[in-house]
């Protein structure tokens, strides 16, 4: 469901989209003419045309010459969701670390279609306005931002981050926030503040490979908790694990997990927080995708339910606004001093120019409009990519239906090895992320992650068509 941005044409388009999603309107059904829709809804002809144009951009309707508008695609035709309990054995030919290095080594090559990168395309980022904010920050600072900043982080930026927390129900003071060089640094500082080498940390599987690499670098063991492709971590599995072993901390993505796109329902987040609080176990919450929702409102966070200061909230602007600025932050609760000590020991302060520029961008009120546009674009791209997959891939392929974020998680036939598929695809200049990368032991060998961060285009459509043919060949 799209975000209601207040425009009448979007409200009309949303109602029609709901009818398509519920199967009231089916593929091939003829829709009222522009004039007919105008008369039915009591709206102007231009408003009716804009409503159909919005649905056409999402690939839900199509205009046929001299015939009118028709339903193009319905949710009933989309691939089925993956089976969360399917975990094929790991491959034997290459380690997970080697696989990750190979996939990301090829990303800089010219002409590669980067379906493996879970990040916004450059055309979705407000480059000119960010440049303006940077120039404003440099001119306003007495030393042109070449001096060290405050250890805890730019004060004006922390003020804006405290206001941003209002979106997920947070009541946060600027002094409770510590800025970092991106979200991964925030996660690393929190882990170092809470654990010692040899401790066990509960994480998701499948989950972002960067987390496993950080845990490995800190000498930590892991308890991998299965993720349901729609509702997130298996809380019963986690609770059983907490009874059986000593867990120093948990690290989970509560909203739009990478790679599955799963979003924990609010009642599950509350249960998780209470379960861990009962045992005094800290939770590091990675909410880097929380603002990238497709619905009417932002999902809540685990931090929202935190009454004991045991949730260490981490996020950044890398997936929303400016990946290269490296602006992240954490709200460590009762562990504030321990995390601040880690920052002082490793980086001392954050980068002065980019953090000051981000503060200016937020102060100017530019963030809200940018995010509305980005969310709308990502929702449209998610639908278009999913539709193409349903057309070009075998019927046996299953795909998640995310409600936010950047990624689709595809379950391929059991005989298809995702890493072998990657090697064949890269010869066609198509980069995908093999499923083996998203667990510590190389499971999910017949899964792949695809990102819909780039606008749907003829090149993307061609790449998905080629990839679908490669999957068919691998399954024969």
C-alpha positions as CSV (number, residue, x, y, z in Angstrom):
1,X,0.0,0.0,0.0
2,X,1.3,3.4,-0.9
3,X,1.9,6.3,1.5
4,X,-0.9,8.8,1.4
5,X,0.9,12.0,0.6
6,X,-2.3,14.2,0.7
7,X,-2.7,14.6,-3.1
8,X,-6.2,13.7,-4.3
9,X,-4.9,11.7,-7.3
10,X,-2.8,9.6,-4.9
11,X,-5.8,8.8,-2.8
12,X,-7.8,7.7,-5.8
13,X,-4.8,5.6,-7.1
14,X,-4.5,4.0,-3.7
15,X,-8.1,2.9,-3.6
16,X,-7.8,1.4,-7.1
17,X,-4.5,-0.3,-6.0
18,X,-6.3,-1.9,-3.0
19,X,-9.0,-3.3,-5.3
20,X,-6.3,-4.8,-7.5
21,X,-4.5,-6.3,-4.5
22,X,-7.7,-7.8,-3.1
23,X,-8.5,-9.4,-6.5
24,X,-11.7,-7.3,-7.0
25,X,-10.0,-6.0,-10.2
26,X,-8.2,-8.8,-12.1
27,X,-5.6,-8.9,-14.9
28,X,-7.3,-7.9,-18.1
29,X,-10.2,-6.1,-16.5
30,X,-11.1,-2.8,-18.3
31,X,-11.1,0.2,-16.1
32,X,-13.3,3.3,-16.4
33,X,-12.2,5.8,-19.0
34,X,-10.5,8.9,-17.7
35,X,-13.7,10.8,-18.1
36,X,-15.7,8.0,-16.5
37,X,-13.3,7.9,-13.5
38,X,-13.6,11.7,-13.2
39,X,-17.4,11.5,-13.1
40,X,-17.5,8.5,-10.7
41,X,-15.1,10.0,-8.2
42,X,-16.2,13.6,-8.6
43,X,-12.7,14.7,-9.6
44,X,-11.2,16.6,-12.5
45,X,-10.1,14.9,-15.6
46,X,-6.5,15.9,-14.9
47,X,-6.7,14.3,-11.5
48,X,-8.1,11.1,-12.9
49,X,-5.3,11.0,-15.5
50,X,-2.7,11.5,-12.8
51,X,-4.2,8.6,-10.8
52,X,-3.9,6.3,-13.8
53,X,-0.4,7.5,-14.5
54,X,0.7,6.6,-11.0
55,X,-0.7,3.1,-11.3
56,X,0.9,2.8,-14.8
57,X,4.3,3.7,-13.3
58,X,3.9,0.8,-10.9
59,X,3.1,-1.6,-13.6
60,X,-0.4,-2.2,-12.2
61,X,-2.3,-0.9,-15.2
62,X,-1.6,-0.3,-18.9
63,X,-3.0,2.1,-21.5
64,X,-4.0,0.5,-24.7
65,X,-4.3,2.7,-27.8
66,X,-7.8,3.7,-28.6
67,X,-9.1,1.3,-26.0
68,X,-8.5,2.7,-22.5
69,X,-6.9,1.5,-19.3
70,X,-6.7,-2.2,-18.2
71,X,-5.4,-4.0,-15.2
72,X,-2.0,-5.3,-16.1
73,X,-0.9,-7.3,-13.1
74,X,-2.5,-8.6,-9.9
75,X,-0.8,-9.8,-6.7
76,X,-2.2,-13.3,-7.2
77,X,0.2,-13.7,-10.1
78,X,3.3,-12.9,-8.1
79,X,5.7,-15.7,-7.0
80,X,4.9,-17.5,-3.8
81,X,6.9,-16.4,-0.7
82,X,10.0,-18.6,0.2
83,X,9.7,-21.4,2.7
84,X,11.5,-20.2,5.8
85,X,12.5,-23.7,6.9
86,X,14.4,-24.6,3.8
87,X,18.1,-24.7,4.4
88,X,20.1,-26.7,1.8
89,X,23.5,-27.9,2.7
90,X,26.5,-25.6,2.2
91,X,28.7,-25.7,-0.9
92,X,32.1,-27.2,-0.7
93,X,34.0,-25.3,-3.4
94,X,34.6,-21.9,-1.8
95,X,34.4,-20.3,1.6
96,X,31.8,-17.6,2.4
97,X,34.5,-15.0,2.9
98,X,36.0,-15.7,-0.5
99,X,32.6,-15.6,-2.1
100,X,31.9,-12.1,-0.6
101,X,35.2,-10.8,-1.8
102,X,34.6,-12.1,-5.3
103,X,31.1,-10.6,-5.5
104,X,32.2,-7.2,-4.3
105,X,35.4,-7.1,-6.3
106,X,33.5,-7.2,-9.5
107,X,31.2,-4.3,-8.5
108,X,33.5,-1.6,-9.7
109,X,33.8,-3.0,-13.2
110,X,32.4,-0.9,-16.0
111,X,29.0,-2.0,-17.5
112,X,28.0,-4.3,-14.6
113,X,24.2,-4.3,-13.7
114,X,24.4,-4.2,-9.9
115,X,21.5,-6.3,-8.7
116,X,23.6,-7.3,-5.8
117,X,23.9,-3.8,-4.1
118,X,21.3,-3.0,-1.5
119,X,21.6,0.8,-1.8
120,X,19.9,3.7,-3.5
121,X,20.8,4.6,-7.1
122,X,22.5,8.0,-7.5
123,X,19.5,9.4,-9.4
124,X,17.4,9.0,-6.2
125,X,19.8,11.1,-4.1
126,X,19.4,14.9,-3.7
127,X,22.9,15.7,-4.8
128,X,22.5,19.4,-5.5
129,X,20.8,20.0,-2.1
130,X,23.4,18.0,-0.3
131,X,26.1,20.1,-2.0
132,X,24.3,23.3,-0.9
133,X,24.2,22.0,2.7
134,X,27.9,21.2,2.5
135,X,28.8,24.7,1.3
136,X,26.5,26.3,4.0
137,X,28.3,24.2,6.7
138,X,31.8,25.2,5.5
139,X,30.9,28.9,5.3
140,X,29.2,29.0,8.7
141,X,32.0,27.3,10.6
142,X,34.8,29.6,11.8
143,X,37.4,27.0,10.8
144,X,35.7,25.7,7.7
145,X,35.1,22.3,9.4
146,X,38.8,21.4,9.4
147,X,39.0,21.1,13.2
148,X,38.0,18.1,15.3
149,X,34.3,17.9,16.3
150,X,32.8,17.1,19.7
151,X,33.7,13.5,20.8
152,X,30.0,12.6,21.2
153,X,29.2,14.1,17.8
154,X,28.1,17.3,16.1
155,X,25.6,19.0,18.5
156,X,23.3,20.3,15.8
157,X,23.2,16.9,14.2
158,X,22.3,15.2,17.4
159,X,19.5,17.8,17.9
160,X,18.1,16.8,14.6
161,X,18.5,13.1,15.2
162,X,16.5,13.5,18.4
163,X,13.7,15.0,16.4
164,X,13.9,12.3,13.8
165,X,13.4,9.7,16.6
166,X,9.9,11.1,17.0
167,X,9.0,9.2,13.8
168,X,9.3,5.8,15.6
169,X,7.9,7.0,18.9
170,X,11.2,7.8,20.5
171,X,11.6,10.3,23.3
172,X,15.3,11.0,23.0
173,X,17.5,13.9,24.2
174,X,20.5,14.9,22.0
175,X,22.8,14.0,24.9
176,X,21.7,10.4,24.6
177,X,23.0,10.1,21.0
178,X,26.5,9.2,19.8
179,X,27.4,9.8,16.2
180,X,29.5,7.4,14.2
181,X,31.0,6.8,10.8
182,X,28.1,4.8,9.4
183,X,25.9,2.1,11.0
184,X,28.5,-0.6,10.9
185,X,30.8,1.4,13.1
186,X,27.9,2.0,15.6
187,X,27.2,-1.8,15.7
188,X,30.9,-2.5,16.2
189,X,31.2,-0.1,19.1
190,X,28.1,-1.5,20.7
191,X,29.5,-5.1,20.4
192,X,32.8,-4.1,21.9
193,X,31.1,-2.4,24.7
194,X,29.0,-5.4,25.6
195,X,31.1,-8.5,24.9
196,X,34.5,-10.1,25.3
197,X,36.2,-12.6,22.9
198,X,34.6,-16.0,23.2
199,X,31.1,-14.6,24.1
200,X,28.0,-15.7,22.1
201,X,25.8,-13.2,20.3
202,X,22.4,-14.1,18.8
203,X,22.0,-12.9,15.2
204,X,19.6,-13.6,12.3
205,X,19.9,-16.2,9.6
206,X,19.7,-15.3,6.8
207,X,21.3,-12.0,7.8
208,X,23.6,-9.3,6.5
209,X,27.1,-10.8,5.9
210,X,28.8,-7.7,7.3
211,X,27.5,-8.5,10.8
212,X,29.0,-12.0,10.7
213,X,32.3,-10.5,9.6
214,X,32.3,-8.0,12.5
215,X,31.5,-10.7,15.0
216,X,34.3,-12.9,13.6
217,X,36.8,-10.0,13.8
218,X,35.9,-9.6,17.5
219,X,36.4,-13.3,18.3
220,X,32.7,-13.8,19.1
221,X,30.6,-17.0,18.7
222,X,27.1,-16.9,17.2
223,X,23.7,-18.3,17.8
224,X,21.9,-18.1,14.4
225,X,18.1,-17.5,14.8
226,X,15.9,-18.4,11.8
227,X,14.1,-15.5,10.1
228,X,10.6,-15.9,8.8
229,X,10.5,-14.1,5.4
230,X,7.5,-11.9,6.5
231,X,7.6,-11.6,10.3
232,X,11.3,-11.7,11.2
233,X,13.1,-13.7,13.8
234,X,11.6,-16.9,15.3
235,X,11.1,-15.8,18.9
236,X,10.3,-19.3,20.1
237,X,13.6,-20.5,18.7
238,X,15.4,-17.6,20.4
239,X,13.7,-18.3,23.7
240,X,14.7,-21.9,23.6
241,X,18.3,-20.9,22.8
242,X,18.4,-18.4,25.8
243,X,17.4,-21.3,28.1
244,X,20.1,-23.6,26.7
245,X,23.2,-21.3,26.6
246,X,24.6,-18.1,27.9
247,X,24.0,-15.2,25.4
248,X,26.0,-12.0,26.0
249,X,23.9,-9.9,23.5
250,X,21.5,-10.0,20.6
251,X,21.9,-8.2,17.3
252,X,18.8,-8.0,15.1
253,X,17.3,-5.9,12.2
254,X,13.8,-5.3,13.4
255,X,12.5,-3.5,10.2
256,X,13.0,-4.8,6.7
257,X,15.8,-7.4,7.3
258,X,18.5,-7.7,4.8
259,X,18.2,-10.0,2.7
260,X,14.6,-11.1,3.2
261,X,12.9,-7.7,3.8
262,X,11.1,-9.2,6.8
263,X,9.5,-6.7,9.3
264,X,8.7,-7.8,12.8
265,X,5.1,-6.9,13.9
266,X,5.1,-4.4,16.7
267,X,3.7,-7.1,19.2
268,X,6.7,-9.3,18.4
269,X,9.1,-6.4,19.0
270,X,7.5,-5.8,22.4
271,X,7.7,-9.5,23.2
272,X,11.4,-9.6,22.2
273,X,12.2,-6.6,24.4
274,X,10.4,-8.1,27.4
275,X,12.0,-11.5,26.9
276,X,15.5,-10.1,26.9
277,X,14.8,-7.6,29.7
278,X,13.6,-10.5,31.9
279,X,17.1,-11.9,31.5
280,X,19.0,-8.6,31.5
281,X,20.4,-9.3,28.0
282,X,21.2,-6.3,25.8
283,X,19.7,-6.0,22.3
284,X,21.6,-4.1,19.6
285,X,18.9,-3.0,17.2
286,X,20.0,-2.2,13.6
287,X,17.3,0.0,12.2
288,X,19.1,1.2,9.1
289,X,16.0,0.5,6.8
290,X,13.3,1.6,9.2
291,X,12.5,4.9,7.3
292,X,12.1,3.0,4.0
293,X,8.6,1.8,4.5
294,X,5.9,1.5,1.8
295,X,2.9,1.8,4.0
296,X,1.1,4.8,5.5
297,X,3.2,5.0,8.7
298,X,6.7,4.1,9.9
299,X,7.0,0.8,11.8
300,X,7.9,1.1,15.5
301,X,11.3,0.0,16.8
302,X,12.3,-2.3,19.6
303,X,13.8,0.8,21.3
304,X,10.2,2.2,21.5
305,X,9.4,-0.6,24.0
306,X,12.6,-0.3,26.0
307,X,12.0,0.6,29.7
308,X,15.3,-0.5,31.1
309,X,17.8,1.0,28.7
310,X,18.9,-2.4,27.4
311,X,18.2,-1.6,23.7
312,X,21.1,-0.1,21.9
313,X,19.6,1.5,18.8
314,X,21.8,2.0,15.7
315,X,21.1,3.6,12.3
316,X,22.6,5.8,9.6
317,X,21.8,7.9,6.5
318,X,23.7,5.6,4.2
319,X,20.6,3.8,2.8
320,X,18.5,6.9,2.8
321,X,20.4,10.0,1.7
322,X,24.2,10.0,1.4
323,X,26.2,6.7,1.5
324,X,29.5,8.4,1.1
325,X,29.0,10.9,3.9
326,X,29.3,8.1,6.5
327,X,26.8,9.6,9.0
328,X,25.6,7.1,11.5
329,X,24.5,7.1,15.1
330,X,23.5,5.0,18.1
331,X,21.4,5.5,21.2
332,X,23.0,3.1,23.7
333,X,20.7,3.6,26.7
334,X,22.4,2.5,29.9
335,X,25.6,1.6,28.0
336,X,26.2,5.2,26.9
337,X,29.6,5.6,28.6
338,X,30.9,2.2,27.5
339,X,30.1,3.0,23.8
340,X,31.5,6.5,24.0
341,X,34.7,5.0,25.4
342,X,34.9,2.7,22.3
343,X,34.5,5.7,20.0
344,X,37.2,7.6,21.8
345,X,39.5,4.6,21.6
346,X,39.0,4.0,17.9
347,X,38.1,7.2,16.0
348,X,38.1,10.0,18.7
349,X,35.5,12.1,16.7
350,X,33.4,11.8,13.6
351,X,34.1,13.5,10.3
352,X,33.4,17.2,10.8
353,X,32.4,18.4,7.3
354,X,29.9,15.7,6.4
355,X,28.2,15.5,9.8
356,X,27.9,19.3,9.8
357,X,26.4,19.3,6.3
358,X,23.9,16.6,7.3
359,X,22.8,18.8,10.2
360,X,22.2,21.7,7.8
361,X,20.3,19.4,5.4
362,X,18.0,18.3,8.2
363,X,17.5,21.8,9.7
364,X,16.4,23.1,6.3
365,X,13.5,20.6,6.3
366,X,14.6,18.8,3.2
367,X,14.6,15.3,4.6
368,X,10.9,14.7,4.7
369,X,10.2,15.5,1.0
370,X,13.2,13.5,-0.1
371,X,12.1,10.5,1.9
372,X,8.5,10.6,0.5
373,X,10.0,10.6,-3.0
374,X,12.4,7.8,-2.3
375,X,9.8,5.6,-0.6
376,X,7.5,6.0,-3.6
377,X,10.2,5.2,-6.0
378,X,11.3,2.1,-4.1
379,X,7.8,0.8,-3.8
380,X,7.3,1.2,-7.6
381,X,10.6,-0.4,-8.3
382,X,9.8,-3.3,-6.0
383,X,6.6,-4.0,-7.8
384,X,8.2,-3.7,-11.3
385,X,11.1,-6.0,-10.4
386,X,8.7,-8.6,-8.8
387,X,6.5,-8.6,-11.9
388,X,9.4,-9.1,-14.2
389,X,10.6,-12.0,-12.0
390,X,7.1,-13.6,-12.3
391,X,7.3,-13.3,-16.1
392,X,10.9,-14.4,-16.8
393,X,11.7,-16.9,-14.0
394,X,10.4,-20.5,-13.7
395,X,7.1,-20.9,-11.9
396,X,8.8,-22.9,-9.1
397,X,10.8,-19.8,-8.0
398,X,9.5,-18.2,-4.8
399,X,10.1,-14.5,-3.9
400,X,9.5,-12.4,-0.8
401,X,7.0,-9.5,-0.9
402,X,8.7,-6.8,1.2
403,X,6.9,-3.8,2.6
404,X,10.0,-1.7,2.7
405,X,13.8,-1.7,2.2
406,X,15.8,-2.6,-0.9
407,X,15.9,-6.4,-1.4
408,X,14.0,-9.4,-2.7
409,X,14.9,-12.9,-1.4
410,X,14.4,-15.6,-4.1
411,X,14.2,-19.3,-3.4
412,X,15.3,-21.2,-6.5
413,X,14.8,-24.9,-7.3
414,X,16.9,-27.1,-5.0
415,X,19.2,-28.2,-7.9
416,X,20.3,-24.6,-8.6
417,X,23.5,-23.5,-6.8
418,X,23.4,-19.7,-6.2
419,X,27.1,-19.2,-6.4
420,X,27.4,-21.1,-9.7
421,X,24.5,-19.0,-10.9
422,X,26.4,-15.9,-9.9
423,X,29.5,-17.0,-11.9
424,X,27.3,-17.5,-15.0
425,X,25.5,-14.2,-14.6
426,X,28.6,-12.2,-14.2
427,X,29.7,-13.3,-17.6
428,X,26.6,-11.4,-18.8
429,X,27.6,-8.4,-16.8
430,X,24.9,-9.1,-14.2
431,X,25.9,-9.1,-10.5
432,X,23.7,-10.9,-7.9
433,X,24.2,-11.8,-4.3
434,X,24.4,-15.6,-3.7
435,X,22.4,-16.8,-0.7
436,X,25.4,-18.6,0.8
437,X,26.7,-15.1,1.7
438,X,24.0,-14.6,4.3
439,X,24.9,-17.2,6.9
440,X,28.1,-18.0,8.6
441,X,28.3,-21.6,7.2
442,X,27.2,-21.1,3.6
443,X,23.6,-22.3,3.9
444,X,20.9,-21.0,1.5
445,X,22.8,-22.4,-1.5
446,X,19.6,-22.2,-3.7
447,X,18.7,-18.6,-2.7
448,X,19.7,-15.3,-4.2
449,X,19.3,-11.7,-3.1
450,X,18.3,-9.1,-5.7
451,X,18.2,-5.4,-5.0
452,X,15.6,-3.1,-6.6
453,X,17.5,0.1,-5.7
454,X,17.9,1.2,-9.3
455,X,15.0,2.5,-11.4
456,X,13.3,-0.1,-13.5
457,X,14.6,0.2,-17.1
458,X,15.1,-1.7,-20.3
459,X,18.5,-2.7,-19.1
460,X,17.1,-4.0,-15.8
461,X,14.3,-5.8,-17.6
462,X,16.8,-7.4,-20.0
463,X,19.1,-8.4,-17.1
464,X,16.2,-10.1,-15.3
465,X,15.2,-11.9,-18.5
466,X,18.7,-13.2,-18.9
467,X,18.9,-14.2,-15.3
468,X,15.6,-16.1,-15.5
469,X,16.9,-18.0,-18.5
470,X,20.1,-18.9,-16.6
471,X,17.9,-20.2,-13.7
472,X,15.9,-22.4,-16.2
473,X,19.2,-23.8,-17.7
474,X,20.6,-24.5,-14.2
475,X,17.4,-26.4,-13.3
476,X,17.3,-28.6,-16.4
